[in-house]
Amino acid sequence: LHSVCGRTVCSMAQASGQSTGPSTPSAGRSQHHTLSEFQSASKAIVKGYFSSMKSGTSPAAAEAARSLKALDCSGYHDEFVVIVVRAAMDLTEEDLAAGVNLLVLLRKAEILMESQISRGFEKLVLTWQDIQLDVPKAPTYILRCIDAAIRDNCLSRVFLSRLPEQLLQYLSADASLSGEMPVLRENLGCLAHFKTRVSDLLKEYFGEDAGSTADFAARLREANVPHFLHEVVRKAIIMGLDGGNKERERVSRLLCDLSIGETLTSEDILVGFTRIVAQTEDLQLDCPNATEIVSRFIVRALSDELLPPAFIANGERLRIGGPAGLRVLEASAKLQEDVRNGLSFAHLWRTAEEEARFKKEVKAAILEYFDSNDKAEISKILTELKMASDQAAEFVRKLIIFAMERTGLQCDMALDLLGYLRSNDDISDREIEMGFEQLYMQLDEIALDIPDAAVMARSFVKKAKAAGLLFDDYHPPE
C-alpha cells in the first residue's frame, strides 16, 4: 500500500490514469438481454469458472471470457465485476486471487474496460457493510482484490486513496493488515484533515466575505492532496442542501468553474456525485428534501457536461445507494427529461412547494411594506429568502405591478424601496433591469387588469432612470 499524504510514492502498483472515464462506449446502446437475464447468465458463467478452476478440467478463464463476450452486453460489464468478486468472497481466499485473475484476463482481452472494473469495485466499497453481514471478512477481502487489480494494471493506483472514510477506519483497526496498517492510518488521518480543511474553505467561500473561485482553487492546490478532491464535490453539495436556491446555484457554478480550470478532474466529480447518491438515506435525516435537491444537482451537472451521459443509467444498474439512491436517480431521469423539454436552469432548483411559498411570502412582504413603509424589514425578509437572481427580478416585477394597482404614492414607495435595497446590496442593478424586462414581457397580460399598464410602465422606467436605478441608455424590450 502507499501514502498519498506526503512524498511517499506508490510502490504497490504501477497503474496510471483515471479509473472511471466518462462512460463506456456501449453504455448508451441497447443490450441483448435484460439486466436480470444478464445477472443470471453471469452467475452461471462465474460458477462454472470457479468449478473448472478447482477440477482443472478445462481452460476456465478462456471459456468464461468466450461466454461473457457471447452475451454481447458490454454495457452491463460493471455488474459482472461485482458478481465475480462477490462469488469469490463466498468461497476461499485462494478463490479471491482466481477471481482477480479472471478480471485481469478479461481486461487484457479488452472485454472489460478499466472504467467498468472501477465502477464495479466502487459498488463494492460503498456496500462493504452490507456484504459483511454475509461475509465477516469482506472489508479485508475487498482490499486484497483491489490491491491485486492495481498490481495487474486493471485499476488506477488512485482508487485505494479514495476508499470511503468508514472503510478506512475499519481496515486501519484490522490486526491482520499489520503490513498495510501504517499507510492506511496515514491516509485516514490525511483524509480527515482534508475534509475539515474543505469544510472551512467552503464556509469562507459562501460566507459574507466570499472570495473568488480562483482563490478557492489556489487554496485547494496548496493542500496538495489531489486524490481527495472528490470530497470537495461531496461537501459542496451537502452545503447546498443546507442553503437556499442561491447557494445551490453557486455550488453548481463553483463545480463548473473548478472543472473548467482543471482543479477538479472528471474523476473527482464522478466519484463525488456517486458518493452523494450512496449516502442519500443518511442525508434525508437532516434534509427531508434531499432526494429532490440531489437529483437537481445531478441534472445540472449533466447539463454542464460535468458528469457522463450514462451516469444515471450506471447508478441505477449498480443500485448505488440502495432504495434511497434509486429514488434519487429515478427523479434525476424524470427531471432531465423536463430540462430537455424546456425547463430552464433558473427554475431547476425550486420545487413546486418552494415556488408557491416564495410567491406567497413575496406578496405578503410587498403588501406589508405598502402599509408600514418599513424598508429595513423588507431587506431582512429578502435576506432570509436567499433569492436567486431570477427570483430577485420576480420580486422587482411584482413590486411594480402591485404598486401600479394602487396609487401614485405606492408607485413612489416602490421606487424608494428599490433604491434602498440596491444600496443595501439586497438587489443588483442587473436584477432590477431583469425585473423591468419581465414586466414588459408580461405587459399584455397585465393590461387585462390594469388598462393603462403600458403608460404606467413607461413612467416607471423614466423615474427609475432619474433615480439611477436604470442606466440612461436602457430601452425596454419591444
C-alpha positions in Angstrom: 0.0 0.0 0.0 1.1 3.6 -0.4 0.6 7.0 1.1 -1.0 10.0 -0.6 -0.3 12.5 2.2 3.4 13.1 1.9 6.2 12.4 -0.5 5.7 8.6 -0.4 5.0 7.3 -3.9 3.0 4.2 -4.8 5.2 1.2 -4.8 2.5 -1.4 -4.7 1.2 -0.8 -8.3 2.4 1.0 -11.4 -1.1 1.6 -12.9 -1.8 5.1 -14.0 -4.6 7.1 -15.5 -8.1 7.7 -14.3 -10.1 4.7 -13.3 -13.5 5.8 -14.3 -13.7 7.6 -17.6 -16.8 9.4 -18.9 -18.7 6.3 -19.9 -18.3 3.0 -21.7 -18.8 3.2 -25.5 -21.6 0.7 -25.3 -23.3 2.2 -22.2 -25.9 4.0 -24.3 -26.8 1.3 -26.7 -29.5 -1.3 -26.2 -28.4 -4.6 -24.7 -29.3 -8.1 -26.0 -30.5 -9.2 -22.5 -32.3 -7.5 -19.6 -30.2 -6.8 -16.6 -31.9 -9.7 -14.7 -31.1 -12.1 -17.6 -27.5 -10.8 -17.7 -27.1 -11.3 -14.0 -28.4 -14.9 -14.1 -26.2 -15.7 -17.1 -23.1 -14.1 -15.4 -23.6 -16.0 -12.2 -23.7 -19.3 -14.2 -20.5 -18.2 -16.0 -18.7 -17.4 -12.8 -19.9 -20.6 -11.0 -18.6 -22.6 -14.0 -15.3 -20.8 -13.9 -14.6 -21.5 -10.2 -15.8 -25.1 -10.6 -13.4 -25.6 -13.6 -10.6 -24.0 -11.7 -11.0 -26.5 -8.9 -11.2 -29.5 -11.2 -8.7 -28.3 -13.8 -10.8 -29.9 -16.5 -10.8 -27.0 -19.0 -9.2 -23.6 -19.6 -11.6 -22.0 -17.3 -10.7 -18.3 -17.8 -10.8 -18.6 -21.6 -14.1 -20.3 -21.5 -15.6 -17.7 -19.2 -14.3 -14.9 -21.5 -15.9 -16.5 -24.5 -19.2 -17.0 -22.7 -19.2 -13.3 -21.4 -18.4 -12.0 -24.8 -21.2 -14.1 -26.4 -23.7 -12.4 -24.2 -22.9 -9.2 -26.1 -24.0 -6.9 -23.1 -20.9 -4.8 -22.6 -23.0 -2.1 -21.0 -23.6 -4.4 -18.1 -20.0 -5.4 -17.5 -19.5 -3.4 -14.3 -22.2 -5.7 -12.8 -20.1 -8.7 -13.9 -17.2 -7.4 -11.9 -19.4 -7.2 -8.8 -20.6 -10.8 -9.4 -17.1 -12.2 -9.8 -15.8 -10.6 -6.5 -18.9 -11.4 -4.5 -18.8 -15.1 -5.7 -15.1 -15.3 -4.8 -15.7 -13.9 -1.3 -18.3 -16.6 -0.7 -15.6 -19.3 -1.4 -12.0 -19.3 -0.2 -9.1 -16.8 -0.1 -7.5 -18.7 -2.9 -10.6 -18.0 -5.0 -10.1 -14.3 -4.5 -6.9 -14.5 -6.5 -8.6 -16.6 -9.1 -11.4 -14.0 -9.3 -9.0 -11.2 -9.9 -7.1 -13.3 -12.4 -10.3 -13.6 -14.4 -10.8 -9.9 -14.4 -7.2 -9.4 -15.5 -7.6 -11.8 -18.4 -10.9 -10.0 -19.4 -9.1 -6.7 -19.2 -6.2 -7.8 -21.3 -8.6 -9.2 -23.9 -10.4 -5.8 -23.9 -13.6 -7.4 -22.9 -13.7 -5.4 -19.7 -12.7 -1.7 -19.6 -10.9 -0.1 -16.7 -13.9 2.2 -16.1 -16.2 -0.8 -15.8 -13.8 -2.5 -13.3 -13.6 0.7 -11.3 -17.4 1.1 -11.2 -17.7 -2.5 -10.0 -15.2 -2.0 -7.2 -16.8 1.3 -6.3 -20.1 -0.5 -5.8 -18.3 -3.0 -3.5 -16.5 -0.4 -1.4 -19.8 1.5 -1.0 -21.7 -1.6 0.2 -19.0 -3.3 2.3 -21.1 -3.1 5.5 -24.0 -4.9 3.8 -21.7 -7.6 2.3 -20.0 -8.0 5.7 -23.3 -9.3 7.2 -22.8 -12.4 5.0 -19.0 -12.4 4.7 -17.4 -11.2 8.0 -14.0 -10.7 6.4 -15.4 -8.8 3.4 -13.5 -5.5 4.0 -10.2 -7.3 4.1 -11.1 -9.4 1.0 -12.2 -6.3 -0.9 -8.9 -4.6 -0.1 -6.9 -7.7 -1.2 -8.8 -7.7 -4.6 -8.3 -4.0 -5.1 -4.6 -4.4 -4.3 -4.2 -7.3 -6.8 -6.2 -5.4 -9.5 -3.9 -2.4 -9.1 -0.8 -4.6 -9.4 -2.1 -6.1 -12.6 -3.0 -2.7 -14.1 -6.7 -3.2 -14.0 -7.3 -0.3 -11.6 -5.7 3.0 -11.2 -3.5 3.3 -8.1 -5.6 6.3 -7.1 -8.5 4.0 -6.3 -7.1 2.9 -3.0 -6.6 6.5 -2.0 -10.3 7.2 -2.4 -11.6 4.5 -0.2 -14.6 5.7 1.9 -13.6 7.0 5.4 -15.6 4.4 7.3 -14.0 1.6 5.4 -10.5 3.1 6.0 -11.4 3.3 9.7 -12.3 -0.4 9.8 -9.3 -1.5 7.9 -7.0 0.6 10.0 -8.1 -1.4 13.1 -7.8 -4.8 11.4 -4.8 -6.6 13.1 -4.5 -8.9 10.1 -3.4 -6.0 7.9 -0.3 -5.2 10.0 1.8 -4.6 6.9 -0.6 -2.2 5.3 -1.8 -0.5 8.6 0.8 2.4 8.7 -0.3 3.6 5.2 -4.0 3.0 5.9 -3.8 5.1 9.0 -1.8 7.8 7.4 -4.3 8.1 4.5 -7.1 8.1 7.1 -5.6 10.9 9.0 -4.9 12.8 5.9 -8.4 12.4 4.6 -9.9 13.5 7.9 -7.7 16.6 7.9 -8.5 17.5 4.3 -12.3 17.1 4.9 -12.0 19.6 7.8 -10.0 22.0 5.6 -12.5 21.7 2.7 -15.4 22.5 5.1 -13.6 25.6 6.3 -12.8 26.8 2.7 -16.4 26.3 1.6 -17.8 28.2 4.6 -15.4 31.1 3.7 -16.4 30.9 0.1 -20.1 31.0 0.8 -19.7 33.5 3.6 -20.4 37.2 3.7 -16.9 38.0 2.6 -17.0 35.5 -0.3 -13.7 35.0 -2.2 -13.2 34.3 -5.8 -13.2 30.8 -7.4 -9.6 31.4 -8.4 -8.7 32.0 -4.7 -10.6 28.9 -3.7 -8.9 26.8 -6.3 -5.4 28.1 -5.3 -6.0 27.1 -1.7 -7.1 23.7 -2.7 -3.9 23.3 -4.7 -1.9 24.4 -1.7 -3.4 21.4 0.2 -1.6 19.1 -2.3 -3.8 16.1 -1.9 -5.4 15.7 -5.4 -6.6 12.1 -4.6 -9.1 13.5 -2.1 -10.7 16.3 -4.3 -13.9 14.3 -4.7 -14.6 15.4 -1.1 -14.8 19.0 -2.4 -17.7 17.9 -4.7 -19.4 15.9 -1.9 -19.1 18.6 0.7 -20.2 21.4 -1.6 -23.4 19.6 -2.5 -24.1 18.9 1.2 -23.6 22.6 1.9 -26.1 23.2 -0.9 -28.6 21.0 0.8 -28.4 23.3 3.9 -28.7 26.5 1.9 -31.2 28.1 -0.4 -31.5 28.3 -4.1 -28.9 31.0 -4.4 -26.3 28.8 -2.6 -27.2 25.8 -4.7 -26.7 27.8 -7.9 -23.4 29.0 -6.6 -22.4 25.4 -5.8 -23.1 24.3 -9.4 -21.2 27.2 -10.8 -18.3 26.6 -8.5 -18.0 22.9 -9.6 -18.3 24.0 -13.2 -15.6 26.7 -12.8 -13.3 24.3 -10.9 -13.7 21.8 -13.7 -13.0 24.3 -16.5 -9.9 25.5 -14.5 -8.8 21.8 -14.2 -8.7 22.0 -10.5 -11.3 19.1 -10.4 -11.0 16.2 -12.9 -13.9 14.4 -14.3 -13.0 11.6 -12.0 -13.2 13.8 -8.9 -16.7 14.9 -10.0 -17.8 11.4 -10.8 -16.7 9.9 -7.5 -18.1 12.9 -5.5 -21.5 12.6 -7.1 -21.5 8.8 -6.7 -20.7 9.1 -3.0 -23.6 11.6 -2.6 -26.1 9.2 -4.2 -24.8 6.4 -2.0 -25.4 8.4 1.2 -28.8 9.8 0.3 -30.6 7.9 3.0 -28.4 9.5 5.7 -28.8 12.9 4.1 -32.5 12.7 4.4 -32.3 12.7 8.2 -31.2 16.3 8.2 -32.7 17.3 4.9 -36.1 15.7 4.1 -36.0 17.1 0.5 -32.5 15.6 -0.1 -33.9 13.3 -2.9 -35.3 16.2 -4.9 -32.3 18.5 -4.3 -29.6 15.9 -5.1 -31.5 15.0 -8.3 -31.3 18.6 -9.4 -27.6 18.8 -8.7 -27.2 15.7 -10.8 -29.2 17.1 -13.7 -27.4 20.4 -13.6 -24.0 18.6 -13.7 -25.2 16.5 -16.6 -26.3 19.7 -18.4 -23.0 21.3 -17.7 -21.3 18.1 -19.1 -19.5 17.6 -15.7 -21.0 14.0 -15.5 -21.0 11.4 -18.2 -24.4 10.9 -20.0 -24.5 7.3 -18.7 -24.3 8.4 -15.0 -27.9 7.8 -14.2 -28.1 4.5 -16.0 -24.9 3.2 -14.5 -26.0 4.2 -11.0 -29.4 2.5 -11.4 -27.9 -0.7 -12.8 -25.5 -0.9 -9.9 -28.2 0.2 -7.4 -25.9 2.8 -5.8 -27.3 3.9 -2.5 -30.0 1.2 -2.3 -33.7 2.2 -2.5 -32.9 5.8 -1.5 -30.2 6.1 -4.1 -32.5 4.6 -6.8 -35.2 7.2 -5.9 -32.7 10.0 -6.5 -31.6 8.5 -9.8 -35.2 8.0 -11.0 -36.0 11.6 -10.0 -33.0 12.7 -11.9 -34.1 10.9 -15.1 -37.5 12.5 -14.9 -36.1 15.9 -14.3 -33.6 15.5 -17.1 -36.5 14.9 -19.5 -38.1 18.1 -18.2 -34.9 20.0 -18.9 -34.8 18.6 -22.4 -38.4 19.8 -22.9 -37.5 23.3 -21.9 -37.3 23.6 -18.1 -34.8 26.5 -17.5 -31.9 26.4 -15.1 -33.5 29.3 -13.3 -36.3 27.1 -12.2 -34.2 23.9 -11.8 -33.6 24.4 -8.1 -37.2 25.1 -7.0 -39.8 22.5 -6.1 -43.5 23.4 -6.7 -43.9 23.8 -3.0 -40.9 26.1 -2.7 -42.2 28.1 -5.7 -45.6 28.6 -4.2 -44.2 29.5 -0.8 -41.9 32.1 -2.4 -44.7 33.8 -4.3 -46.8 33.9 -1.2 -44.1 35.3 1.0 -43.1 38.0 -1.6 -46.7 39.1 -2.0 -47.2 39.3 1.8 -44.0 41.3 2.2 -44.8 43.8 -0.5 -48.3 44.4 0.8 -47.0 44.8 4.4 -44.4 47.3 3.1 -47.1 49.5 1.5 -48.8 49.6 4.9 -45.7 50.1 7.1 -43.1 51.7 4.8 -40.5 49.6 6.7 -37.7 49.2 4.2 -35.4 47.5 6.8 -38.0 44.8 7.4 -38.2 44.1 3.7 -34.4 43.8 3.5 -34.5 41.3 6.3 -37.2 39.2 4.6 -35.3 39.1 1.3 -32.1 38.1 3.1 -34.0 35.2 4.7 -35.5 34.2 1.4 -32.0 33.8 -0.2 -33.2 34.7 -3.6 -31.6 33.6 -6.8 -31.2 36.3 -9.5 -34.4 35.3 -11.3 -36.3 35.4 -8.0 -34.9 38.9 -7.2 -36.1 40.0 -10.7 -39.5 38.5 -10.0 -39.7 40.5 -6.7 -39.0 43.7 -8.7 -41.7 42.9 -11.2 -44.3 42.1 -8.5 -43.4 45.2 -6.6 -44.0 47.4 -9.6 -47.3 45.6 -10.5 -48.7 45.8 -7.0 -47.8 49.5 -7.0 -49.5 50.1 -10.3 -52.7 48.5 -9.0 -52.8 51.1 -6.2 -51.9 54.9 -6.2 -49.1 57.2 -7.2 -47.9 57.1 -3.5 -47.3 53.4 -3.7 -45.5 53.8 -7.0 -43.1 56.3 -5.4 -42.7 53.9 -2.4 -41.8 51.1 -4.8 -39.0 53.1 -6.4 -37.8 54.3 -2.9 -37.7 50.6 -1.8 -35.7 49.5 -4.9 -33.2 52.3 -4.2 -32.8 51.2 -0.6 -32.4 47.5 -1.5 -29.8 48.3 -4.1 -27.8 50.4 -1.7 -28.0 47.6 0.8 -26.8 45.1 -1.8 -30.0 43.1 -1.5 -30.7 43.5 -5.2 -28.2 44.2 -8.0 -28.5 46.6 -11.0 -28.9 43.7 -13.3 -31.7 42.1 -11.2 -33.6 45.4 -11.3 -33.2 45.5 -15.1 -34.3 41.9 -15.3 -37.4 42.8 -13.3 -38.3 45.5 -15.8 -37.7 43.2 -18.7 -40.1 40.7 -17.1 -42.6 43.5 -16.6 -42.6 44.4 -20.3 -42.7 40.8 -21.4 -45.9 40.3 -19.5 -47.4 43.8 -20.3 -50.3 42.5 -22.4 -51.4 40.1 -19.7 -51.0 42.8 -17.0 -53.1 45.2 -19.1 -56.1 42.9 -18.8 -56.3 44.0 -15.1 -54.6 47.4 -15.4 -55.7 49.1 -18.7 -53.1 51.8 -18.6 -50.3 49.5 -17.7 -48.2 50.5 -20.7 -48.3 54.2 -19.8 -47.6 53.4 -16.2 -44.7 51.2 -17.2 -43.1 54.0 -19.2 -43.5 56.3 -16.3 -41.7 53.8 -14.0 -38.8 53.5 -16.5 -38.5 57.2 -16.7 -38.5 57.7 -12.9 -36.2 54.7 -12.4 -33.6 56.3 -14.7 -33.9 59.6 -12.8 -33.3 57.7 -9.6 -30.3 56.0 -11.0 -32.0 52.6 -10.8 -31.7 52.0 -14.6 -29.0 53.2 -16.9 -29.8 56.2 -19.1 -29.4 54.1 -22.2 -31.8 51.4 -21.0 -34.5 50.6 -23.5 -37.3 48.2 -22.5 -37.9 45.2 -24.8 -40.4 45.7 -27.6 
